[in-house]
Amino acid sequence: MTNLVEIARQALQSGQQKFELADGSLHEAVREISSALSKATDDKVAVQLDTVAEDRMGICYRLLLTTGKESTPLDRYYFVPWSGFSIGHGNEQARAMQKVTKFENVEKVKTHFNGLIENSDSDLMHIALYAMRSSRQ
């Protein structure tokens, strides 16, 4: 019996480590682009993750754009399963249909988020520009 207990502990610990790696890489990538956006906009715009749901499958987050006291939800959802990578990404429709893009590792997560701020035509940058212009009025 002791052997089964130890096996169960090891399996739980391994699962926890896999989840923490995936979840941590998602949060770190968001912190990095949030910091970059905040600095580029003189602290007017940032982004953060908002927990939408947590169930037996994992945790679902939505990306929020924040401007001062206001938060604007973006149609970008990220699902981190308890098993760790792959992280699912999609909009509301893709999430409902379970047809999401998958990020298989830390580098893919970073590439995705860096692409959001490198591309002046991304929805994130459009909303950030709008928020900056609105704060001036």
DSSP file (Angstrom, degrees, kcal/mol; ACC not computed):
  #  RESIDUE AA STRUCTURE BP1 BP2  ACC     N-H-->O    O-->H-N    N-H-->O    O-->H-N    TCO  KAPPA ALPHA  PHI   PSI    X-CA   Y-CA   Z-CA
    1    1 A M     >        0   0    0      0, 0.0     4,-2.0     0, 0.0     3,-0.2   0.000 360.0 360.0 360.0 -40.9    0.0    0.0    0.0
    2    2 A T  H  >  +     0   0    0      1,-0.2     4,-2.3     2,-0.2     5,-0.2   0.875 360.0  56.1 -58.5 -37.2    2.8    2.4    0.9
    3    3 A N  H  > S+     0   0    0      1,-0.2     4,-2.3     2,-0.2    -1,-0.2   0.897 106.8  48.8 -62.4 -41.1    4.2    1.9   -2.7
    4    4 A L  H  > S+     0   0    0     -3,-0.2     4,-2.5     2,-0.2    -1,-0.2   0.866 109.5  52.7 -67.1 -36.3    0.8    3.0   -4.2
    5    5 A V  H  X S+     0   0    0     -4,-2.0     4,-2.5     2,-0.2    -2,-0.2   0.930 111.2  46.3 -63.7 -45.6    0.7    6.1   -1.9
    6    6 A E  H  X S+     0   0    0     -4,-2.3     4,-2.5     2,-0.2    -2,-0.2   0.894 111.8  51.2 -65.1 -40.0    4.2    7.1   -3.0
    7    7 A I  H  X S+     0   0    0     -4,-2.3     4,-2.4     2,-0.2    -1,-0.2   0.924 110.8  48.7 -61.9 -44.2    3.3    6.5   -6.7
    8    8 A A  H  X S+     0   0    0     -4,-2.5     4,-2.5     2,-0.2    -2,-0.2   0.917 111.1  50.3 -62.5 -43.5    0.2    8.7   -6.2
    9    9 A R  H  X S+     0   0    0     -4,-2.5     4,-2.7     1,-0.2    -2,-0.2   0.929 111.4  48.0 -59.9 -46.0    2.2   11.4   -4.6
   10   10 A Q  H  X S+     0   0    0     -4,-2.5     4,-2.6     1,-0.2    -1,-0.2   0.896 111.5  49.9 -63.2 -40.7    4.8   11.4   -7.4
   11   11 A A  H  X S+     0   0    0     -4,-2.4     4,-2.5     2,-0.2    -1,-0.2   0.918 112.6  47.1 -64.8 -42.9    2.1   11.5  -10.0
   12   12 A L  H  X S+     0   0    0     -4,-2.5     4,-2.5     2,-0.2    -2,-0.2   0.909 113.2  48.7 -64.3 -42.2    0.4   14.5   -8.3
   13   13 A Q  H  X S+     0   0    0     -4,-2.7     4,-2.2     2,-0.2    -2,-0.2   0.911 112.0  48.7 -64.9 -42.3    3.7   16.3   -7.9
   14   14 A S  H  X S+     0   0    0     -4,-2.6     4,-2.1     2,-0.2    -2,-0.2   0.920 112.4  48.4 -63.1 -44.3    4.6   15.7  -11.6
   15   15 A G  H  X S+     0   0    0     -4,-2.5     4,-2.4     1,-0.2    -2,-0.2   0.902 110.7  51.1 -62.7 -41.8    1.2   16.9  -12.7
   16   16 A Q  H  X S+     0   0    0     -4,-2.5     4,-2.8     1,-0.2    -1,-0.2   0.903 109.5  50.3 -62.7 -41.9    1.4   20.0  -10.5
   17   17 A Q  H  X S+     0   0    0     -4,-2.2     4,-2.0     2,-0.2    -1,-0.2   0.897 110.8  49.2 -64.2 -40.9    4.9   20.9  -11.9
   18   18 A K  H  X S+     0   0    0     -4,-2.1     4,-2.0     2,-0.2    67,-0.3   0.921 113.4  46.4 -64.7 -44.0    3.6   20.5  -15.5
   19   19 A F  H  X S+     0   0    0     -4,-2.4     4,-3.2    63,-0.3     5,-0.3   0.945 111.8  50.7 -63.0 -48.0    0.6   22.7  -14.8
   20   20 A E  H  X S+     0   0    0     -4,-2.8     4,-2.4     1,-0.2     5,-0.2   0.850 108.6  52.6 -61.7 -35.5    2.7   25.4  -13.0
   21   21 A L  H  X S+     0   0    0     -4,-2.0     4,-2.0    -5,-0.2    -1,-0.2   0.950 115.7  39.5 -63.9 -48.6    5.2   25.5  -15.9
   22   22 A A  H  X S+     0   0    0     -4,-2.0     4,-1.9     2,-0.2    -2,-0.2   0.950 120.4  43.8 -66.9 -49.9    2.4   26.1  -18.5
   23   23 A D  H  X S+     0   0    0     -4,-3.2     4,-2.3     1,-0.2     5,-0.2   0.906 114.6  50.5 -63.7 -42.2    0.4   28.5  -16.2
   24   24 A G  H  X S+     0   0    0     -4,-2.4     4,-2.6    -5,-0.3    -1,-0.2   0.876 108.3  51.8 -63.9 -38.5    3.5   30.3  -15.1
   25   25 A S  H  X S+     0   0    0     -4,-2.0     4,-2.2    -5,-0.2    -1,-0.2   0.877 109.9  50.0 -68.3 -35.9    4.7   30.8  -18.7
   26   26 A L  H  X S+     0   0    0     -4,-1.9     4,-2.0     2,-0.2    -2,-0.2   0.950 113.8  44.5 -64.1 -49.4    1.3   32.3  -19.7
   27   27 A H  H  X S+     0   0    0     -4,-2.3     4,-2.5     1,-0.2    -2,-0.2   0.887 113.1  51.5 -64.1 -39.1    1.3   34.7  -16.8
   28   28 A E  H  X S+     0   0    0     -4,-2.6     4,-2.4     2,-0.2    -1,-0.2   0.919 108.9  50.2 -64.4 -43.3    4.9   35.7  -17.4
   29   29 A A  H  X S+     0   0    0     -4,-2.2     4,-2.1     1,-0.2     5,-0.2   0.901 112.1  48.0 -61.8 -40.9    4.3   36.4  -21.0
   30   30 A V  H  X S+     0   0    0     -4,-2.0     4,-2.4     2,-0.2    17,-0.2   0.907 110.4  51.6 -67.3 -41.4    1.3   38.6  -20.1
   31   31 A R  H  X S+     0   0    0     -4,-2.5     4,-2.5     1,-0.2    -2,-0.2   0.908 109.5  51.4 -59.8 -41.3    3.4   40.4  -17.4
   32   32 A E  H  X S+     0   0    0     -4,-2.4     4,-2.1     1,-0.2    -2,-0.2   0.929 113.9  40.8 -64.4 -46.3    6.1   41.1  -20.0
   33   33 A I  H  X S+     0   0    0     -4,-2.1     4,-2.8     2,-0.2     5,-0.2   0.849 113.5  55.2 -73.7 -29.5    3.8   42.6  -22.6
   34   34 A S  H  X S+     0   0    0     -4,-2.4     4,-2.7    -5,-0.2    -2,-0.2   0.930 109.0  47.2 -64.3 -44.0    1.9   44.5  -19.9
   35   35 A S  H  X S+     0   0    0     -4,-2.5     4,-2.4     2,-0.2    -2,-0.2   0.914 113.2  48.6 -62.3 -43.6    5.1   46.1  -18.7
   36   36 A A  H  X S+     0   0    0     -4,-2.1     4,-2.5     2,-0.2    -2,-0.2   0.928 113.9  46.0 -63.0 -45.8    6.1   47.0  -22.3
   37   37 A L  H  X S+     0   0    0     -4,-2.8     4,-1.5     2,-0.2     8,-0.3   0.909 112.0  51.6 -63.3 -42.2    2.7   48.5  -23.0
   38   38 A S  H  <>S+     0   0    0     -4,-2.7     5,-3.9    -5,-0.2     6,-0.4   0.927 113.3  43.7 -61.7 -45.7    2.7   50.4  -19.8
   39   39 A K  H ><5S+     0   0    0     -4,-2.4     3,-1.1     1,-0.2    -1,-0.2   0.897 113.1  51.8 -66.5 -40.1    6.1   51.9  -20.4
   40   40 A A  H 3<5S+     0   0    0     -4,-2.5    -1,-0.2     1,-0.2    -2,-0.2   0.741 115.9  41.2 -69.6 -22.5    5.3   52.7  -24.1
   41   41 A T  T ><5S-     0   0    0     -4,-1.5     3,-0.8     4,-0.3    -1,-0.2   0.139 115.6-107.8-111.8  19.0    2.1   54.5  -23.1
   42   42 A D  T < 5S-     0   0    0     -3,-1.1    -3,-0.2     1,-0.2    -4,-0.1   0.921  79.7 -52.5  52.7  47.3    3.4   56.3  -20.0
   43   43 A D  T 3 <S+     0   0    0     -5,-3.9    25,-0.3     2,-0.2    -1,-0.2   0.699 114.0 115.0  65.8  23.6    1.4   54.0  -17.7
   44   44 A K  S <  S+     0   0    0     -3,-0.8     2,-0.4    -6,-0.4    24,-0.3   0.780  73.6  34.8 -89.4 -29.1   -1.9   54.6  -19.5
   45   45 A V        +     0   0    0     -8,-0.3     2,-0.3    -7,-0.2    -4,-0.3  -0.978  60.6 153.3-133.8 139.0   -2.4   51.0  -20.8
   46   46 A A  E     -A   66   0A   0     20,-2.0    20,-3.1    -2,-0.4     2,-0.3  -0.919  27.0-133.9-147.8 173.1   -1.7   47.6  -19.5
   47   47 A V  E     +A   65   0A   0     -2,-0.3     2,-0.3    18,-0.3    18,-0.2  -0.942  21.6 171.5-130.9 156.7   -3.0   44.0  -19.8
   48   48 A Q  E     -A   64   0A   0     16,-2.1    16,-3.2    -2,-0.3     2,-0.4  -0.969  32.6-105.3-153.8 166.1   -3.8   41.3  -17.4
   49   49 A L  E     -A   63   0A   0     -2,-0.3     2,-0.4    14,-0.2    14,-0.2  -0.810  25.9-161.2 -98.2 139.4   -5.4   37.9  -17.2
   50   50 A D  E     -A   62   0A   0     12,-2.5    12,-2.4    -2,-0.4     2,-0.5  -0.981  23.4-121.6-118.8 128.8   -8.9   37.5  -15.7
   51   51 A T  E     +A   61   0A   0     -2,-0.4    10,-0.3    10,-0.2     3,-0.1  -0.580  32.4 174.0 -72.3 121.7  -10.0   34.0  -14.6
   52   52 A V  E     -     0   0A   0      8,-3.2     2,-0.3    -2,-0.5     9,-0.2   0.826  64.2  -7.8 -94.2 -42.3  -13.2   33.1  -16.5
   53   53 A A  E     -A   60   0A   0      7,-1.6     7,-3.2     2,-0.0    -1,-0.4  -0.994  49.3-166.3-156.4 150.0  -13.7   29.5  -15.3
   54   54 A E  E     +A   59   0A   0     -2,-0.3     2,-0.2     5,-0.2     5,-0.2  -0.966  29.9 142.1-139.6 123.5  -11.9   26.8  -13.3
   55   55 A D  E >   -A   58   0A   0      3,-2.5     3,-0.5    -2,-0.4    -2,-0.0  -0.716  66.8 -65.1-144.5-165.7  -13.1   23.3  -13.5
   56   56 A R  T 3  S+     0   0    0      1,-0.2    26,-0.1    -2,-0.2     3,-0.1   0.645 128.3  53.2 -66.5 -13.2  -11.9   19.7  -13.5
   57   57 A M  T 3  S-     0   0    0      1,-0.3    25,-1.8    24,-0.1    26,-0.4   0.783 118.8 -88.2 -91.1 -30.7  -10.3   20.3  -16.9
   58   58 A G  E <   -AB  55  81A   0     -3,-0.5    -3,-2.5    23,-0.3     2,-0.4  -0.993  53.9 -46.9 155.8-156.3   -8.2   23.3  -16.1
   59   59 A I  E     -AB  54  80A   0     21,-2.4    21,-3.0    -2,-0.3     2,-0.5  -0.949  37.1-156.0-120.1 134.5   -8.4   27.1  -15.9
   60   60 A C  E     -AB  53  79A   0     -7,-3.2    -8,-3.2    -2,-0.4    -7,-1.6  -0.935  14.8-172.9-109.7 129.2   -9.7   29.5  -18.6
   61   61 A Y  E     -AB  51  78A   0     17,-3.4    17,-2.6    -2,-0.5     2,-0.4  -0.839  12.9-151.2-117.1 155.6   -8.5   33.1  -18.7
   62   62 A R  E     -AB  50  77A   0    -12,-2.4   -12,-2.5    -2,-0.3     2,-0.4  -0.972  24.9-118.7-121.9 142.8   -9.6   36.1  -20.7
   63   63 A L  E     -A   49   0A   0     13,-2.2    11,-2.9    -2,-0.4     2,-0.4  -0.675  30.0-163.5 -82.6 130.9   -7.2   38.9  -21.6
   64   64 A L  E     -AB  48  73A   0    -16,-3.2   -16,-2.1    -2,-0.4     2,-0.5  -0.923  12.8-146.5-115.0 139.8   -8.1   42.3  -20.2
   65   65 A L  E     -AB  47  72A   0      7,-2.7     7,-3.3    -2,-0.4     2,-0.4  -0.924  22.3-158.2-100.3 126.4   -6.8   45.7  -21.3
   66   66 A T  E     +AB  46  71A   0    -20,-3.1   -20,-2.0    -2,-0.5     2,-0.4  -0.885  18.9 178.4-113.1 138.1   -6.7   48.1  -18.4
   67   67 A T  E >   - B   0  70A   0      3,-2.8     3,-2.2    -2,-0.4     2,-0.4  -0.902  67.7 -57.0-134.6 103.1   -6.7   51.9  -18.5
   68   68 A G  T 3  S-     0   0    0     -2,-0.4   -25,-0.0   -25,-0.3   -22,-0.0  -0.480 123.5 -12.9  62.4-118.3   -6.6   53.4  -15.1
   69   69 A K  T 3  S+     0   0    0     -2,-0.4     2,-0.3    -3,-0.1    -1,-0.3   0.533 121.1  88.0 -92.4  -7.9   -9.6   52.1  -13.3
   70   70 A E  E <   -B   67   0A   0     -3,-2.2    -3,-2.8     2,-0.0     2,-0.4  -0.697  55.6-163.6 -97.6 145.1  -11.3   50.6  -16.3
   71   71 A S  E     -B   66   0A   0     -2,-0.3    -5,-0.2    -5,-0.2   -24,-0.1  -0.993   2.7-161.1-125.1 133.4  -10.8   47.2  -17.8
   72   72 A T  E     -B   65   0A   0     -7,-3.3    -7,-2.7    -2,-0.4     2,-0.2  -0.955  18.2-135.1-114.0 116.0  -11.9   46.2  -21.3
   73   73 A P  E     -B   64   0A   0      0, 0.0     2,-0.3     0, 0.0    -9,-0.2  -0.510  18.6-149.0 -69.6 133.5  -12.2   42.4  -22.0
   74   74 A L  E     -     0   0A   0    -11,-2.9     2,-2.0    -2,-0.2   -11,-0.3  -0.700  25.8-111.1 -97.0 155.3  -10.6   41.3  -25.2
   75   75 A D  E    S+     0   0A   0     -2,-0.3     2,-0.4   -13,-0.1   -11,-0.1  -0.326  83.6 112.6 -83.7  57.1  -12.0   38.5  -27.2
   76   76 A R  E     -     0   0A   0     -2,-2.0   -13,-2.2   -13,-0.3     2,-0.4  -0.978  44.1-176.2-133.1 117.1   -8.9   36.4  -26.4
   77   77 A Y  E     -BC  62  90A   0     13,-3.1    13,-1.9    -2,-0.4     2,-0.4  -0.889   8.1-164.0-117.5 145.5   -9.2   33.3  -24.2
   78   78 A Y  E     -BC  61  89A   0    -17,-2.6   -17,-3.4    -2,-0.4     2,-0.5  -0.997   3.3-161.7-131.4 130.1   -6.5   31.1  -22.9
   79   79 A F  E     -BC  60  88A   0      9,-2.6     9,-2.5    -2,-0.4   -19,-0.2  -0.954   2.6-169.0-118.1 120.4   -7.1   27.6  -21.4
   80   80 A V  E     -B   59   0A   0    -21,-3.0   -21,-2.4    -2,-0.5     7,-0.1  -0.920  16.4-148.1-107.6 110.6   -4.4   25.9  -19.3
   81   81 A P  E >   -B   58   0A   0      0, 0.0     3,-2.4     0, 0.0   -23,-0.3  -0.390  25.3-113.7 -74.9 156.5   -5.3   22.3  -18.7
   82   82 A W  T 3  S+     0   0    0    -25,-1.8   -63,-0.3     1,-0.3   -24,-0.1   0.756 116.6  64.5 -59.2 -22.7   -4.2   20.6  -15.4
   83   83 A S  T 3  S-     0   0    0    -26,-0.4    -1,-0.3     1,-0.3     2,-0.3   0.487 106.0-131.7 -80.7  -1.6   -1.9   18.5  -17.5
   84   84 A G    <   +     0   0    0     -3,-2.4    -1,-0.3     2,-0.1   -65,-0.2  -0.642  60.5  59.0  90.4-145.9    0.1   21.5  -18.5
   85   85 A F  S    S+     0   0    0    -67,-0.3    19,-0.1    -2,-0.3     2,-0.1  -0.334  71.0  67.3 -60.4 138.6    1.1   22.2  -22.1
   86   86 A S        -     0   0    0     17,-0.6     2,-0.5    -7,-0.1    18,-0.2   0.281  67.0-160.8 -98.7 144.6   -0.6   22.6  -24.6
   87   87 A I  E     - D   0 103A   0     16,-2.4    16,-2.8    -7,-0.1     2,-0.3  -0.782  14.3-136.8 -88.7 130.1   -2.3   25.9  -23.8
   88   88 A G  E     -CD  79 102A   0     -9,-2.5    -9,-2.6    -2,-0.5     2,-0.4  -0.648  21.7-174.3 -87.4 144.4   -5.4   26.5  -25.8
   89   89 A H  E     +CD  78 101A   0     12,-2.6    12,-3.0    -2,-0.3     2,-0.3  -1.000  21.1 117.5-139.2 137.4   -6.0   30.0  -27.3
   90   90 A G  E     -C   77   0A   0    -13,-1.9   -13,-3.1    -2,-0.4    10,-0.1  -0.981  54.0 -87.8-176.6 176.3   -9.0   31.3  -29.2
   91   91 A N     >  -     0   0    0     -2,-0.3     4,-2.8   -15,-0.2     5,-0.2  -0.292  57.9 -84.7 -89.0-177.0  -11.9   33.8  -29.3
   92   92 A E  H  > S+     0   0    0      1,-0.2     4,-2.3     2,-0.2     5,-0.2   0.901 129.4  48.0 -57.9 -43.5  -15.3   33.2  -27.7
   93   93 A Q  H  > S+     0   0    0      2,-0.2     4,-1.9     1,-0.2    -1,-0.2   0.925 113.4  46.4 -65.4 -44.8  -16.6   31.4  -30.7
   94   94 A A  H  >>S+     0   0    0      1,-0.2     5,-2.5     2,-0.2     4,-0.6   0.892 111.9  52.4 -64.1 -39.2  -13.6   29.1  -31.0
   95   95 A R  H ><5S+     0   0    0     -4,-2.8     3,-0.7     1,-0.2    -2,-0.2   0.918 109.4  48.6 -62.6 -44.0  -13.7   28.4  -27.3
   96   96 A A  H 3<5S+     0   0    0     -4,-2.3    -1,-0.2     1,-0.2    -2,-0.2   0.859 117.2  41.6 -64.4 -35.3  -17.4   27.4  -27.5
   97   97 A M  H 3<5S-     0   0    0     -4,-1.9    -1,-0.2    -5,-0.2    -2,-0.2   0.447 107.9-125.9 -91.6  -0.4  -16.6   25.1  -30.4
   98   98 A Q  T <<5 +     0   0    0     -3,-0.7     2,-0.6    -4,-0.6    -3,-0.2   0.851  69.0 132.1  55.6  37.9  -13.4   23.8  -28.8
   99   99 A K      < +     0   0    0     -5,-2.5     2,-0.3    -6,-0.2    -1,-0.2  -0.750  32.3 151.0-116.2  80.8  -11.5   24.8  -32.0
  100  100 A V        -     0   0    0     -2,-0.6   -10,-0.2   -10,-0.1     2,-0.2  -0.731  50.2-108.0-114.5 158.4   -8.5   26.6  -30.5
  101  101 A T  E     -D   89   0A   0    -12,-3.0   -12,-2.6    -2,-0.3     2,-0.4  -0.578  37.8-137.7 -75.9 147.0   -4.9   27.2  -31.4
  102  102 A K  E     -D   88   0A   0    -14,-0.2     2,-0.6    -2,-0.2   -14,-0.2  -0.925  10.0-155.2-114.6 135.0   -2.5   25.3  -29.2
  103  103 A F  E     -D   87   0A   0    -16,-2.8   -16,-2.4    -2,-0.4   -17,-0.6  -0.941   9.8-170.5-104.3 116.2    0.8   26.5  -27.7
  104  104 A E        +     0   0    0     -2,-0.6     2,-0.3   -18,-0.2    -1,-0.1   0.646  61.3   5.0 -84.9 -16.3    2.9   23.5  -27.1
  105  105 A N  S  > S-     0   0    0    -18,-0.1     4,-1.5     1,-0.1     3,-0.2  -0.937  83.4 -84.9-158.5 176.6    5.7   25.1  -25.1
  106  106 A V  H  > S+     0   0    0     -2,-0.3     4,-2.4     1,-0.2     5,-0.2   0.889 120.6  55.3 -58.7 -43.5    7.0   28.3  -23.4
  107  107 A E  H  > S+     0   0    0      1,-0.2     4,-2.7     2,-0.2    -1,-0.2   0.882 105.5  51.6 -61.2 -39.7    8.6   29.7  -26.7
  108  108 A K  H  > S+     0   0    0     -3,-0.2     4,-2.0     2,-0.2    -1,-0.2   0.870 109.3  50.8 -65.9 -35.6    5.3   29.4  -28.5
  109  109 A V  H  X S+     0   0    0     -4,-1.5     4,-2.2     2,-0.2     5,-0.2   0.948 112.7  45.7 -64.6 -48.5    3.5   31.4  -25.8
  110  110 A K  H  X S+     0   0    0     -4,-2.4     4,-2.8     1,-0.2     5,-0.3   0.901 111.3  52.6 -62.5 -42.0    6.1   34.1  -25.8
  111  111 A T  H  X S+     0   0    0     -4,-2.7     4,-2.1    -5,-0.2    -1,-0.2   0.911 108.8  50.9 -60.7 -43.1    6.1   34.3  -29.6
  112  112 A H  H  X S+     0   0    0     -4,-2.0     4,-1.3     2,-0.2    -2,-0.2   0.954 114.6  41.3 -59.2 -52.4    2.3   34.7  -29.6
  113  113 A F  H  X S+     0   0    0     -4,-2.2     4,-1.2     1,-0.2    -2,-0.2   0.879 112.9  53.0 -69.5 -37.9    2.3   37.6  -27.1
  114  114 A N  H  X S+     0   0    0     -4,-2.8     4,-1.8     1,-0.2     3,-0.4   0.896 106.3  55.8 -61.6 -37.8    5.3   39.3  -28.6
  115  115 A G  H  X S+     0   0    0     -4,-2.1     4,-1.4    -5,-0.3    -1,-0.2   0.831  99.7  60.3 -62.5 -32.7    3.4   39.2  -31.9
  116  116 A L  H  < S+     0   0    0     -4,-1.3     9,-0.4     1,-0.2     6,-0.2   0.873 114.0  34.2 -64.3 -36.3    0.5   41.0  -30.4
  117  117 A I  H  < S+     0   0    0     -4,-1.2    -1,-0.2    -3,-0.4    -2,-0.2   0.673 114.5  56.8 -95.4 -15.8    2.6   44.0  -29.5
  118  118 A E  H  < S+     0   0    0     -4,-1.8     2,-0.8    -5,-0.2    -2,-0.2   0.738  95.7  74.1 -80.1 -22.8    4.9   43.9  -32.5
  119  119 A N    ><  -     0   0    0     -4,-1.4     3,-2.1    -5,-0.2     6,-0.3  -0.815  64.2-163.0 -98.7 108.9    2.0   44.1  -34.9
  120  120 A S  T 3  S+     0   0    0     -2,-0.8    -1,-0.1     1,-0.3    -4,-0.0   0.660  91.3  57.6 -64.9 -13.6    0.4   47.6  -35.1
  121  121 A D  T 3  S+     0   0    0      4,-0.1    -1,-0.3     5,-0.0     2,-0.1   0.337  79.4 115.6 -98.0   6.8   -2.6   46.0  -36.7
  122  122 A S  S <> S-     0   0    0     -3,-2.1     4,-2.2    -6,-0.2     5,-0.2  -0.427  76.9-119.2 -73.3 153.0   -3.4   43.5  -33.9
  123  123 A D  H  > S+     0   0    0      1,-0.2     4,-2.4     2,-0.2     5,-0.2   0.863 114.3  57.2 -59.2 -35.6   -6.6   44.0  -32.0
  124  124 A L  H  > S+     0   0    0      1,-0.2     4,-2.3     2,-0.2    -1,-0.2   0.933 108.4  44.7 -61.0 -46.2   -4.7   44.6  -28.8
  125  125 A M  H  > S+     0   0    0     -9,-0.4     4,-2.5    -6,-0.3    -2,-0.2   0.862 111.7  53.5 -69.8 -34.6   -2.7   47.5  -30.3
  126  126 A H  H  X S+     0   0    0     -4,-2.2     4,-2.3     2,-0.2    -1,-0.2   0.935 112.4  43.8 -62.8 -45.2   -5.9   49.0  -31.9
  127  127 A I  H  X S+     0   0    0     -4,-2.4     4,-2.6     2,-0.2    -2,-0.2   0.880 112.9  52.3 -68.9 -37.1   -7.6   49.0  -28.5
  128  128 A A  H  X S+     0   0    0     -4,-2.3     4,-2.4    -5,-0.2    -2,-0.2   0.916 110.1  48.6 -63.5 -42.4   -4.5   50.3  -26.8
  129  129 A L  H  X S+     0   0    0     -4,-2.5     4,-2.5     2,-0.2    -2,-0.2   0.924 111.8  49.1 -63.2 -43.9   -4.3   53.2  -29.3
  130  130 A Y  H  X S+     0   0    0     -4,-2.3     4,-2.7     1,-0.2    -2,-0.2   0.921 110.8  50.6 -60.0 -44.5   -8.0   53.9  -28.8
  131  131 A A  H  X S+     0   0    0     -4,-2.6     4,-1.9     1,-0.2    -1,-0.2   0.901 110.4  49.3 -62.8 -40.9   -7.6   53.9  -25.0
  132  132 A M  H  X S+     0   0    0     -4,-2.4     4,-0.8     2,-0.2    -1,-0.2   0.930 112.6  47.0 -63.6 -44.7   -4.7   56.3  -25.2
  133  133 A R  H >X S+     0   0    0     -4,-2.5     4,-0.7     1,-0.2     3,-0.6   0.894 111.4  51.8 -64.6 -39.5   -6.6   58.7  -27.5
  134  134 A S  H >< S+     0   0    0     -4,-2.7     3,-0.7     1,-0.2    -1,-0.2   0.853 104.3  56.9 -65.3 -34.8   -9.6   58.5  -25.2
  135  135 A S  H 3< S+     0   0    0     -4,-1.9    -1,-0.2     1,-0.2    -2,-0.2   0.725 101.8  57.3 -71.7 -19.2   -7.5   59.4  -22.1
  136  136 A R  H <<        0   0    0     -4,-0.8    -1,-0.2    -3,-0.6    -2,-0.2   0.709 360.0 360.0 -80.4 -21.0   -6.3   62.6  -23.8
  137  137 A Q    <<        0   0    0     -3,-0.7    -1,-0.2    -4,-0.7    -2,-0.2   0.462 360.0 360.0 -87.2 360.0   -9.9   63.9  -24.3
